[in-house]
Amino acid sequence: MQDLLPRAERISRLLKDRGETIVVAESSTGGLISAALLAMPGASAYFLGGAIVYTLAARKALMDLGDISALGLRAASV
């Protein structure tokens, strides 16, 4: 996590300077990207929300992605 914080600081500054927002969908990272971005002061100015879709069951329940295996992708866990 400590390695991500300097990157998150730069990203948060860019997003705020540009007036842009971000939404995060994570799998293998298990929420680390969201946690790093939310650790920055003023995160509510750019962070709209996120989803941690770690398992195939969660992907089916929370996202309408269909079968991603043909793309060479797979869920982090079943």
Number of C-alpha atoms within 10 A of each C-alpha: 9 7 8 13 17 13 13 19 17 12 15 26 17 13 17 16 9 10 10 12 15 14 12 15 16 16 20 13 13 15 17 15 18 21 14 20 24 19 14 17 11 13 17 13 14 21 19 11 13 14 17 18 23 19 16 15 13 16 18 13 10 12 12 8 8 8 10 10 9 7 7 6 9 14 16 13 12 10
